[in-house]
Amino acid sequence: MANLTPSGASISRQSLADRIAAWGRHHRFVSQDALLRLLDTPLAAITTWIVVAIALALPIILYLLLNYAGTLRQDWDGSPRISLYLHSGVDERLAADLTSRLLLRSDVASADLITRQQALLEFEQHSGFGDILNTLPDNPLPALIEISPVATDGGDIRLLVASLQQEDWVEEVIYDADWMLRLFTMLELAERLTLTIGIVLAVGVLLIIGNTIRLTIENRRSEIEVVKLVGGTDGFVRRPFLYLGFWLGLGGALGAWLVVQLSIGYLSGPIERLAQSYRNDFALRFLSIEETCLILIGGSFLGVVAALLSVGQHLSRIQPQ
């Protein structure tokens, strides 16, 4: 009698590589399906993308403008300067004597004389009004002495300013640290305001995308019930909506990138002319590849987070009857 060996159903074992490949194919299919479903309603998709793009672009533009204003802080070495404008009748010899006398003071660290001719040449180079100045019968600019005080305390510097105002041949004394400190305080306030606006608008992006996904969940309610009825897990049901949030965030980030680039091109000309008038060579630059990637990643991340919050809140309420 022949030997009989028992036979039955065999268990198919897949290798790790096969499982990874199947996982990748599934995610690719779900991602493409989410994008196609989104494009089936182009008006709603475009509206959401535009709103998200504006919400993301505004804090980015404010940050770039503050970055420009922050160059003033980098150019300023932190040491206060006092400018002494001399009477128009003071010649170079008297101005040089006054400069030498100021250097002997213990409360003056340095004193640099800018003669009337030097002031005129510098003004012609940076103002663009050289032709007009050449028509004047005489040089209208006074001589100037730039002083660096030894003291750094505001009270001591103000005492020095009051003393310098009593010097002979001095018409006006200007202390620049007060307005610079006020400017830096305003810049710090603007930075905090920009951060606050960015956080508020990021929350707005979460609400916009979350509300869009909530409406999508309600529209696909019967489909979700069927999937759960046949044994679909919450992760399987959640996955298409996560990809939907990803596409919404990525599309909004692309729109924000475009708005920022167009804004930079529109504002660069006036800002460069303003910087040149203050003898600064700053120029607005377009976003780099790293900054572009950061915007795209940030927008996509916000979209996925919004999807997670919305799906987690509404998916548990849908149960098969």
Residue frames as qw, qx, qy, qz and C-alpha x, y, z in Angstrom:
[[0.000, 0.892, 0.453, 0.000, 0.00, 0.00, 0.00],
 [0.407, 0.531, -0.026, 0.743, 1.34, 3.32, -1.02],
 [0.332, -0.371, -0.455, 0.738, 2.25, 5.76, 1.70],
 [0.022, 0.815, 0.434, 0.384, -0.27, 8.57, 1.94],
 [0.342, -0.083, -0.284, 0.892, 0.91, 11.93, 3.11],
 [0.033, 0.775, 0.553, -0.305, -1.59, 14.38, 4.49],
 [0.270, 0.231, 0.280, 0.892, -2.16, 17.42, 2.38],
 [0.062, -0.790, -0.553, 0.258, -4.12, 20.62, 3.05],
 [0.199, 0.956, 0.102, 0.188, -4.13, 24.35, 2.65],
 [0.698, -0.011, -0.128, 0.705, -0.68, 25.90, 2.62],
 [0.181, -0.903, -0.174, 0.350, 0.19, 29.26, 4.12],
 [0.588, 0.635, 0.065, 0.497, 1.76, 31.69, 1.70],
 [0.522, -0.668, -0.070, 0.526, 4.65, 33.55, 3.23],
 [0.423, 0.862, 0.050, 0.276, 5.76, 36.84, 1.72],
 [0.661, 0.011, -0.201, 0.723, 9.24, 38.16, 2.07],
 [0.217, -0.674, -0.255, 0.659, 9.94, 41.51, 3.71],
 [0.120, -0.205, 0.419, 0.876, 10.78, 43.03, 0.33],
 [0.086, -0.402, -0.777, -0.476, 7.42, 41.92, -1.09],
 [0.235, -0.728, -0.597, 0.241, 5.55, 43.40, 1.84],
 [0.213, -0.547, 0.011, 0.810, 7.41, 46.70, 1.53],
 [0.046, 0.019, 0.608, 0.792, 6.67, 46.78, -2.20],
 [0.162, -0.572, -0.770, -0.233, 2.97, 46.07, -1.59],
 [0.261, -0.706, -0.395, 0.527, 2.90, 48.78, 1.09],
 [0.164, -0.363, 0.254, 0.881, 4.45, 51.26, -1.35],
 [0.035, -0.250, -0.731, -0.634, 2.00, 50.37, -4.12],
 [0.202, -0.682, -0.700, 0.064, -0.95, 50.82, -1.77],
 [0.222, -0.673, -0.185, 0.681, 0.23, 54.23, -0.57],
 [0.116, -0.163, 0.473, 0.858, 0.90, 55.33, -4.14],
 [0.096, -0.445, -0.781, -0.427, -2.59, 54.27, -5.18],
 [0.238, -0.743, -0.559, 0.279, -4.22, 56.00, -2.20],
 [0.237, -0.512, 0.049, 0.824, -2.20, 59.17, -2.81],
 [0.028, 0.033, 0.603, 0.796, -3.14, 59.31, -6.50],
 [0.167, -0.565, -0.781, -0.206, -6.76, 58.55, -5.72],
 [0.238, -0.704, -0.403, 0.534, -6.89, 61.36, -3.13],
 [0.132, -0.370, 0.254, 0.884, -5.46, 63.83, -5.65],
 [0.055, -0.219, -0.740, -0.633, -7.87, 62.75, -8.39],
 [0.203, -0.669, -0.711, 0.076, -10.84, 63.03, -6.03],
 [0.213, -0.625, -0.170, 0.732, -9.65, 66.52, -5.06],
 [0.047, -0.218, 0.459, 0.860, -9.38, 67.57, -8.71],
 [0.007, 0.462, 0.842, 0.278, -12.90, 66.28, -9.37],
 [0.127, -0.899, -0.411, 0.087, -14.10, 69.42, -7.54],
 [0.568, 0.286, -0.003, 0.772, -11.68, 72.03, -9.00],
 [0.118, -0.759, -0.095, -0.634, -13.54, 75.10, -7.74],
 [0.718, -0.687, -0.038, -0.103, -13.47, 73.95, -4.11],
 [0.860, -0.123, 0.002, 0.496, -9.85, 72.82, -4.42],
 [0.416, 0.483, 0.045, 0.769, -8.65, 76.08, -5.97],
 [0.330, -0.806, -0.085, -0.484, -10.55, 78.14, -3.39],
 [0.820, -0.560, -0.012, 0.117, -8.93, 76.23, -0.53],
 [0.768, 0.095, 0.046, 0.632, -5.48, 76.49, -2.10],
 [0.185, 0.678, 0.064, 0.709, -5.83, 80.27, -2.58],
 [0.522, -0.794, -0.025, -0.312, -6.93, 80.84, 1.02],
 [0.877, -0.375, 0.048, 0.297, -4.11, 78.66, 2.37],
 [0.646, 0.351, 0.066, 0.674, -1.59, 80.37, 0.07],
 [0.041, -0.790, -0.009, -0.611, -2.52, 83.84, 1.32],
 [0.706, -0.695, 0.023, -0.137, -2.40, 82.70, 4.95],
 [0.876, -0.193, 0.097, 0.431, 1.08, 81.23, 4.47],
 [0.541, 0.512, 0.105, 0.659, 2.48, 84.02, 2.28],
 [0.176, -0.913, -0.072, -0.361, 1.66, 86.94, 4.59],
 [0.653, -0.723, 0.184, 0.128, 3.98, 86.01, 7.50],
 [0.803, 0.055, 0.259, 0.534, 6.73, 85.01, 5.04],
 [0.330, 0.721, 0.161, 0.588, 6.62, 88.43, 3.35],
 [0.382, -0.898, 0.041, -0.216, 6.61, 90.19, 6.73],
 [0.825, -0.429, 0.201, 0.308, 9.61, 88.12, 7.77],
 [0.681, 0.324, 0.223, 0.618, 11.55, 89.06, 4.64],
 [0.064, 0.852, 0.083, 0.514, 10.82, 92.76, 5.15],
 [0.600, -0.789, 0.124, -0.047, 11.91, 92.53, 8.78],
 [0.861, -0.104, 0.195, 0.458, 15.05, 90.77, 7.64],
 [0.433, 0.625, 0.128, 0.637, 15.77, 93.81, 5.47],
 [0.261, -0.880, 0.032, -0.395, 15.16, 96.21, 8.34],
 [0.838, -0.520, 0.079, 0.144, 17.35, 94.04, 10.56],
 [0.743, 0.330, -0.009, 0.582, 20.38, 94.85, 8.39],
 [0.038, -0.843, 0.103, -0.526, 20.35, 98.28, 10.04],
 [0.732, -0.646, 0.182, -0.116, 21.00, 96.56, 13.34],
 [0.916, -0.009, 0.131, 0.379, 23.90, 94.59, 11.84],
 [0.485, 0.629, 0.003, 0.607, 25.44, 97.70, 10.28],
 [0.270, -0.840, 0.161, -0.442, 25.28, 99.63, 13.54],
 [0.559, 0.264, -0.687, 0.382, 28.22, 98.64, 15.75],
 [0.591, -0.588, -0.540, 0.116, 26.35, 99.54, 18.95],
 [0.432, -0.281, -0.215, 0.829, 28.53, 102.53, 19.83],
 [0.136, 0.886, 0.395, -0.199, 26.70, 105.88, 20.00],
 [0.478, 0.221, 0.219, 0.821, 27.79, 108.71, 17.73],
 [0.046, -0.817, -0.308, 0.484, 27.46, 112.45, 18.26],
 [0.496, 0.480, 0.356, 0.630, 27.45, 114.82, 15.29],
 [0.196, -0.679, -0.159, 0.689, 28.57, 118.43, 15.71],
 [0.446, 0.678, 0.398, 0.428, 27.44, 120.73, 12.90],
 [0.398, -0.334, -0.076, 0.851, 29.54, 123.88, 12.79],
 [0.236, 0.797, 0.184, -0.525, 28.50, 127.38, 11.76],
 [0.735, 0.604, 0.245, 0.189, 28.72, 128.01, 8.02],
 [0.185, 0.946, -0.224, 0.146, 31.36, 130.71, 8.55],
 [0.668, -0.579, 0.454, 0.112, 33.85, 128.35, 10.24],
 [0.535, 0.658, -0.504, -0.165, 36.86, 127.69, 7.99],
 [0.905, 0.071, -0.414, 0.071, 38.93, 124.52, 7.92],
 [0.356, 0.384, -0.571, 0.632, 41.60, 125.89, 10.27],
 [0.418, -0.344, 0.368, -0.756, 39.10, 126.75, 13.01],
 [0.914, -0.077, -0.137, -0.375, 37.33, 123.41, 12.51],
 [0.769, 0.226, -0.527, 0.281, 40.66, 121.54, 12.81],
 [0.064, 0.395, -0.550, 0.734, 41.53, 123.47, 15.98],
 [0.672, -0.266, 0.196, -0.663, 38.15, 122.61, 17.51],
 [0.935, 0.059, -0.327, -0.125, 38.65, 118.95, 16.59],
 [0.542, 0.315, -0.596, 0.501, 42.07, 118.91, 18.24],
 [0.228, -0.368, 0.450, -0.781, 40.66, 120.52, 21.37],
 [0.841, -0.165, -0.013, -0.515, 37.86, 117.97, 21.57],
 [0.840, 0.176, -0.503, 0.103, 40.35, 115.11, 21.31],
 [0.220, 0.376, -0.618, 0.654, 41.99, 116.38, 24.51],
 [0.619, -0.357, 0.172, -0.678, 38.79, 115.83, 26.47],
 [0.160, -0.237, 0.935, -0.209, 38.72, 112.77, 28.69],
 [0.576, 0.295, 0.625, -0.436, 35.09, 112.01, 27.80],
 [0.653, 0.635, -0.152, -0.384, 35.73, 111.91, 24.02],
 [0.831, -0.137, 0.497, 0.209, 37.13, 108.70, 22.53],
 [0.475, 0.090, 0.527, 0.699, 37.54, 109.96, 18.95],
 [0.250, 0.783, 0.205, -0.532, 36.71, 113.00, 16.84],
 [0.517, 0.154, 0.605, 0.585, 36.73, 112.99, 13.02],
 [0.145, 0.594, 0.016, -0.791, 36.46, 116.18, 11.01],
 [0.476, 0.463, 0.664, 0.345, 34.45, 116.23, 7.78],
 [0.116, -0.300, 0.096, 0.942, 35.13, 119.48, 5.97],
 [0.499, 0.550, 0.210, -0.636, 32.56, 121.35, 3.94],
 [0.413, 0.510, -0.589, -0.472, 34.15, 120.16, 0.69],
 [0.041, 0.107, -0.993, 0.031, 34.20, 116.54, 1.86],
 [0.361, 0.362, 0.685, -0.518, 30.55, 116.80, 2.92],
 [0.502, 0.572, -0.105, -0.640, 29.65, 118.23, -0.49],
 [0.306, 0.384, -0.812, -0.315, 31.44, 115.44, -2.38],
 [0.092, 0.065, 0.969, -0.222, 29.82, 112.76, -0.23],
 [0.438, 0.471, 0.456, -0.616, 26.38, 114.31, -0.68],
 [0.468, 0.536, -0.388, -0.586, 26.84, 114.46, -4.46],
 [0.163, 0.255, -0.942, -0.147, 27.83, 110.77, -4.58],
 [0.010, 0.208, 0.950, -0.230, 24.87, 109.47, -2.59],
 [0.294, 0.488, 0.434, -0.697, 22.06, 111.95, -3.23],
 [0.445, 0.421, 0.680, 0.403, 22.00, 112.18, -7.02],
 [0.098, 0.947, 0.295, -0.077, 21.56, 115.96, -6.86],
 [0.596, -0.291, 0.197, 0.722, 25.06, 116.85, -8.00],
 [0.280, 0.455, 0.440, 0.722, 23.83, 118.84, -11.03],
 [0.239, -0.872, -0.351, -0.241, 21.58, 120.98, -8.83],
 [0.605, -0.686, -0.041, 0.403, 24.35, 121.65, -6.31],
 [0.572, 0.022, 0.286, 0.769, 26.69, 122.76, -9.08],
 [0.106, 0.696, 0.390, 0.594, 24.27, 125.56, -9.96],
 [0.446, -0.849, -0.254, 0.126, 24.49, 127.06, -6.45],
 [0.255, 0.874, -0.250, 0.329, 26.89, 129.99, -5.98],
 [0.081, -0.598, 0.684, -0.410, 28.35, 128.57, -2.77],
 [0.447, -0.038, -0.889, 0.094, 28.61, 125.29, -0.85],
 [0.515, -0.552, -0.071, -0.652, 25.55, 125.22, 1.46],
 [0.871, -0.287, -0.396, 0.045, 26.78, 122.35, 3.63],
 [0.323, -0.858, 0.338, -0.214, 28.52, 123.01, 6.98],
 [0.341, 0.424, -0.808, 0.225, 31.59, 121.29, 8.35],
 [0.857, -0.358, -0.153, -0.337, 30.89, 118.34, 10.60],
 [0.043, 0.497, -0.806, 0.319, 32.70, 116.65, 13.48],
 [0.844, -0.194, -0.429, -0.258, 31.81, 113.04, 14.28],
 [0.155, -0.554, 0.652, -0.494, 32.47, 112.17, 17.94],
 [0.749, -0.184, -0.635, -0.053, 32.53, 108.81, 19.71],
 [0.416, -0.728, 0.275, -0.470, 32.04, 109.26, 23.46],
 [0.175, 0.323, -0.881, 0.298, 33.90, 107.25, 26.06],
 [0.425, 0.022, 0.653, -0.627, 30.74, 106.74, 28.13],
 [0.176, -0.152, -0.878, -0.418, 28.08, 104.24, 27.16],
 [0.024, -0.514, -0.743, 0.427, 25.46, 105.22, 29.73],
 [0.152, 0.708, 0.518, 0.456, 22.67, 107.34, 28.32],
 [0.304, -0.918, -0.215, 0.136, 22.78, 109.88, 31.16],
 [0.528, -0.516, 0.265, 0.621, 26.54, 110.47, 30.83],
 [0.411, 0.257, 0.553, 0.678, 26.23, 110.85, 27.07],
 [0.006, 0.854, 0.452, 0.259, 23.47, 113.43, 27.44],
 [0.412, -0.829, 0.002, 0.379, 25.71, 115.42, 29.82],
 [0.511, -0.192, 0.455, 0.704, 28.42, 115.31, 27.15],
 [0.252, 0.589, 0.579, 0.504, 25.93, 116.49, 24.51],
 [0.181, -0.941, -0.283, 0.028, 24.91, 119.42, 26.72],
 [0.493, -0.643, 0.212, 0.546, 28.58, 120.31, 27.22],
 [0.478, 0.091, 0.556, 0.674, 29.35, 120.14, 23.50],
 [0.148, 0.803, 0.514, 0.264, 26.49, 122.49, 22.75],
 [0.276, -0.925, -0.048, 0.259, 28.38, 125.17, 24.69],
 [0.646, -0.168, 0.352, 0.656, 31.47, 124.89, 22.48],
 [0.137, 0.668, -0.163, -0.713, 32.39, 127.78, 20.22],
 [0.234, 0.360, -0.643, -0.634, 31.50, 127.49, 16.53],
 [0.058, 0.186, 0.980, 0.031, 29.00, 124.65, 17.19],
 [0.385, -0.090, -0.208, -0.894, 25.59, 125.34, 15.68],
 [0.846, -0.146, -0.049, -0.511, 23.80, 122.04, 16.36],
 [0.107, -0.355, 0.917, -0.146, 24.53, 118.76, 18.17],
 [0.824, 0.023, -0.250, -0.508, 22.76, 115.57, 17.09],
 [0.324, -0.330, 0.860, -0.216, 22.85, 112.39, 19.14],
 [0.562, 0.160, -0.591, -0.556, 21.83, 109.42, 16.97],
 [0.128, 0.047, -0.970, 0.201, 21.49, 106.66, 19.58],
 [0.397, 0.197, 0.522, -0.728, 18.03, 107.74, 20.76],
 [0.697, 0.367, -0.111, -0.606, 16.30, 107.20, 17.42],
 [0.446, 0.325, -0.825, -0.124, 18.34, 104.05, 16.74],
 [0.067, -0.006, 0.898, -0.435, 17.22, 102.54, 20.03],
 [0.556, 0.312, 0.323, -0.700, 13.61, 103.50, 19.26],
 [0.615, 0.408, -0.491, -0.463, 14.00, 101.89, 15.83],
 [0.281, 0.210, -0.932, 0.088, 15.35, 98.66, 17.33],
 [0.299, 0.127, 0.724, -0.608, 12.51, 98.59, 19.84],
 [0.648, 0.391, 0.011, -0.653, 10.03, 98.96, 16.98],
 [0.515, 0.376, -0.728, -0.253, 11.80, 96.17, 15.07],
 [0.023, 0.080, -0.941, 0.329, 11.59, 93.88, 18.10],
 [0.488, 0.281, 0.478, -0.674, 7.89, 94.66, 18.41],
 [0.639, 0.443, -0.311, -0.546, 7.40, 93.99, 14.69],
 [0.304, 0.290, -0.907, -0.036, 9.23, 90.65, 15.02],
 [0.184, 0.105, 0.859, -0.466, 6.95, 89.55, 17.85],
 [0.565, 0.407, 0.186, -0.693, 3.91, 90.78, 15.94],
 [0.535, 0.416, -0.611, -0.409, 5.02, 88.81, 12.87],
 [0.124, 0.122, -0.970, 0.169, 5.48, 85.68, 15.00],
 [0.366, 0.253, 0.643, -0.624, 2.02, 86.15, 16.50],
 [0.609, 0.457, -0.127, -0.636, 0.46, 86.66, 13.07],
 [0.385, 0.353, -0.824, -0.219, 2.27, 83.57, 11.79],
 [0.068, 0.030, 0.940, -0.333, 0.94, 81.43, 14.63],
 [0.479, 0.379, 0.411, -0.677, -2.60, 82.76, 14.21],
 [0.592, 0.483, -0.349, -0.542, -2.55, 82.17, 10.45],
 [0.217, 0.249, -0.943, -0.042, -1.08, 78.68, 10.93],
 [0.274, 0.215, 0.809, -0.474, -4.02, 77.87, 13.21],
 [0.543, 0.493, 0.064, -0.677, -6.27, 79.33, 10.51],
 [0.424, 0.399, -0.726, -0.366, -4.71, 76.99, 7.94],
 [0.012, -0.019, 0.977, -0.211, -5.40, 74.04, 10.25],
 [0.409, 0.382, 0.562, -0.609, -9.03, 75.09, 10.59],
 [0.517, 0.513, -0.260, -0.634, -9.48, 75.66, 6.83],
 [0.379, 0.292, -0.851, -0.218, -8.01, 72.32, 5.80],
 [0.102, 0.060, 0.915, -0.387, -9.68, 70.56, 8.72],
 [0.505, 0.399, 0.350, -0.680, -13.08, 71.91, 7.74],
 [0.534, 0.448, -0.502, -0.512, -12.55, 70.84, 4.12],
 [0.249, 0.168, -0.954, 0.013, -11.69, 67.32, 5.24],
 [0.296, 0.181, 0.733, -0.585, -14.67, 67.24, 7.60],
 [0.613, 0.433, 0.017, -0.661, -16.98, 68.01, 4.69],
 [0.472, 0.385, -0.738, -0.289, -15.26, 65.32, 2.63],
 [0.021, -0.055, 0.951, -0.303, -15.77, 62.80, 5.43],
 [0.477, 0.323, 0.503, -0.645, -19.47, 63.62, 5.57],
 [0.604, 0.480, -0.297, -0.563, -19.79, 63.27, 1.79],
 [0.521, 0.298, -0.794, -0.093, -18.12, 59.82, 1.94],
 [0.503, -0.325, 0.566, -0.567, -19.96, 58.68, 5.05],
 [0.930, 0.110, 0.114, -0.330, -21.70, 55.73, 3.39],
 [0.720, 0.501, -0.464, 0.123, -18.43, 54.59, 1.79],
 [0.007, 0.513, -0.703, 0.493, -16.69, 54.69, 5.19],
 [0.724, -0.180, 0.420, -0.518, -19.50, 52.66, 6.77],
 [0.937, 0.279, -0.143, -0.156, -19.14, 49.97, 4.11],
 [0.492, 0.548, -0.601, 0.311, -15.36, 49.79, 4.56],
 [0.260, -0.409, 0.668, -0.564, -15.76, 49.46, 8.32],
 [0.860, -0.016, 0.180, -0.477, -18.51, 46.86, 7.85],
 [0.917, 0.311, -0.250, 0.017, -16.18, 44.57, 5.88],
 [0.862, -0.363, -0.073, 0.347, -13.44, 44.89, 8.47],
 [0.463, 0.640, -0.094, 0.606, -11.49, 47.96, 7.41],
 [0.556, -0.404, -0.393, 0.611, -9.37, 49.32, 10.24],
 [0.059, -0.940, -0.184, 0.280, -9.35, 52.95, 11.34],
 [0.353, -0.546, 0.439, 0.620, -5.86, 53.34, 9.88],
 [0.358, 0.229, 0.744, 0.515, -7.04, 52.06, 6.51],
 [0.101, 0.831, 0.539, 0.097, -10.00, 54.46, 6.55],
 [0.254, -0.868, -0.022, 0.426, -7.89, 57.38, 7.79],
 [0.582, -0.193, 0.440, 0.656, -5.17, 57.07, 5.13],
 [0.348, 0.568, 0.504, 0.550, -6.98, 58.68, 2.15],
 [0.145, -0.953, -0.244, -0.103, -7.89, 61.73, 4.22],
 [0.561, -0.637, 0.194, 0.491, -4.30, 62.15, 5.40],
 [0.497, 0.091, 0.503, 0.702, -3.20, 62.26, 1.78],
 [0.105, 0.813, 0.460, 0.341, -6.01, 64.70, 1.03],
 [0.355, -0.910, -0.045, 0.208, -4.65, 66.98, 3.77],
 [0.608, -0.316, 0.375, 0.624, -1.16, 66.56, 2.32],
 [0.385, 0.421, 0.524, 0.633, -2.28, 67.67, -1.15],
 [0.090, -0.924, -0.335, -0.160, -4.24, 70.60, 0.25],
 [0.486, -0.789, 0.103, 0.361, -1.23, 71.76, 2.27],
 [0.586, -0.116, 0.463, 0.654, 1.23, 71.22, -0.57],
 [0.287, 0.642, 0.502, 0.504, -0.95, 73.09, -3.06],
 [0.217, -0.958, -0.185, -0.007, -1.36, 75.99, -0.64],
 [0.580, -0.592, 0.252, 0.500, 2.41, 76.08, -0.04],
 [0.516, 0.215, 0.505, 0.658, 3.07, 76.21, -3.79],
 [0.073, 0.846, 0.394, 0.351, 0.63, 79.10, -4.07],
 [0.426, -0.877, -0.014, 0.221, 2.34, 80.87, -1.15],
 [0.628, -0.253, 0.370, 0.636, 5.73, 80.41, -2.83],
 [0.359, 0.514, 0.488, 0.607, 4.39, 81.99, -6.01],
 [0.155, -0.938, -0.274, -0.143, 2.86, 84.93, -4.11],
 [0.558, -0.713, 0.128, 0.405, 6.12, 85.55, -2.24],
 [0.584, -0.003, 0.438, 0.683, 8.24, 85.42, -5.41],
 [0.196, 0.706, 0.443, 0.516, 5.92, 87.85, -7.21],
 [0.331, -0.928, -0.166, 0.032, 5.91, 90.16, -4.18],
 [0.624, -0.479, 0.232, 0.572, 9.72, 90.15, -4.02],
 [0.461, 0.276, 0.472, 0.699, 9.93, 91.05, -7.70],
 [0.009, -0.838, -0.402, -0.370, 7.41, 93.86, -7.23],
 [0.437, -0.896, -0.059, 0.058, 9.02, 95.33, -4.08],
 [0.804, -0.155, 0.087, 0.567, 12.70, 94.84, -4.89],
 [0.399, 0.564, 0.166, 0.704, 13.08, 98.01, -6.97],
 [0.252, -0.851, -0.047, -0.458, 11.77, 100.53, -4.39],
 [0.790, -0.602, 0.036, 0.113, 13.57, 98.79, -1.51],
 [0.773, 0.074, 0.100, 0.622, 16.91, 98.82, -3.34],
 [0.207, 0.679, 0.088, 0.699, 16.55, 102.53, -4.07],
 [0.520, -0.809, -0.030, -0.271, 15.68, 103.18, -0.42],
 [0.868, -0.367, 0.054, 0.332, 18.71, 101.18, 0.74],
 [0.622, 0.336, 0.095, 0.701, 21.02, 103.06, -1.63],
 [0.071, -0.829, -0.071, -0.549, 19.78, 106.39, -0.27],
 [0.636, -0.739, 0.184, -0.126, 21.06, 105.22, 3.14],
 [0.201, 0.699, -0.686, 0.001, 24.35, 104.01, 1.64],
 [0.635, -0.167, 0.729, -0.193, 23.35, 100.40, 2.04],
 [0.283, 0.329, -0.733, -0.523, 23.79, 97.81, -0.71],
 [0.423, 0.116, 0.844, -0.309, 20.99, 95.57, 0.56],
 [0.455, 0.152, -0.494, -0.725, 18.77, 94.00, -2.09],
 [0.794, -0.006, 0.405, -0.453, 15.80, 91.67, -1.77],
 [0.096, 0.322, -0.891, -0.306, 16.61, 88.24, -3.10],
 [0.772, -0.049, -0.361, -0.520, 14.30, 85.55, -4.35],
 [0.813, -0.396, 0.345, -0.252, 13.72, 82.50, -2.19],
 [0.053, 0.522, -0.841, -0.129, 16.50, 79.93, -2.26],
 [0.629, 0.006, -0.731, -0.264, 16.02, 76.22, -2.88],
 [0.284, -0.086, -0.817, 0.494, 16.35, 75.53, 0.86],
 [0.246, 0.158, 0.353, -0.889, 13.74, 78.16, 1.73],
 [0.599, 0.093, -0.411, -0.681, 11.43, 76.85, -0.99],
 [0.546, -0.044, -0.836, 0.009, 11.72, 73.31, 0.36],
 [0.086, -0.109, -0.688, 0.712, 11.06, 74.59, 3.88],
 [0.443, 0.124, 0.064, -0.885, 7.85, 76.31, 2.74],
 [0.662, 0.064, -0.586, -0.463, 6.64, 73.22, 0.87],
 [0.442, -0.053, -0.852, 0.277, 7.45, 70.92, 3.78],
 [0.072, 0.097, 0.529, -0.840, 5.81, 73.28, 6.26],
 [0.556, 0.093, -0.137, -0.815, 2.62, 73.57, 4.20],
 [0.659, 0.021, -0.714, -0.236, 2.40, 69.81, 3.70],
 [0.285, -0.037, -0.805, 0.519, 3.00, 69.23, 7.41],
 [0.300, 0.088, 0.334, -0.889, 0.20, 71.62, 8.37],
 [0.651, 0.076, -0.394, -0.644, -2.11, 69.81, 5.96],
 [0.586, -0.015, -0.809, 0.049, -1.34, 66.39, 7.44],
 [0.097, -0.068, -0.681, 0.723, -1.74, 67.71, 11.00],
 [0.464, 0.078, 0.065, -0.880, -5.09, 69.28, 10.10],
 [0.689, 0.038, -0.594, -0.413, -6.20, 65.97, 8.58],
 [0.412, -0.016, -0.841, 0.350, -5.15, 64.03, 11.67],
 [0.124, 0.093, 0.512, -0.845, -7.10, 66.36, 13.94],
 [0.571, 0.115, -0.123, -0.804, -10.20, 66.40, 11.76],
 [0.664, 0.056, -0.704, -0.246, -10.26, 62.66, 11.04],
 [0.290, -0.009, -0.828, 0.479, -9.61, 61.79, 14.68],
 [0.261, 0.101, 0.403, -0.871, -12.54, 63.95, 15.73],
 [0.642, 0.230, -0.052, -0.729, -15.12, 62.83, 13.17],
 [0.506, 0.228, -0.791, -0.259, -14.17, 59.32, 12.08],
 [0.043, -0.005, -0.915, 0.402, -15.01, 57.71, 15.43],
 [0.451, 0.239, 0.374, -0.774, -18.56, 58.98, 15.13],
 [0.672, 0.321, -0.390, -0.541, -19.17, 56.99, 11.96],
 [0.354, -0.190, 0.905, -0.141, -20.08, 53.39, 12.74],
 [0.300, -0.038, -0.782, -0.546, -21.75, 50.83, 10.44],
 [0.611, -0.105, 0.276, -0.734, -25.41, 50.25, 11.24]]
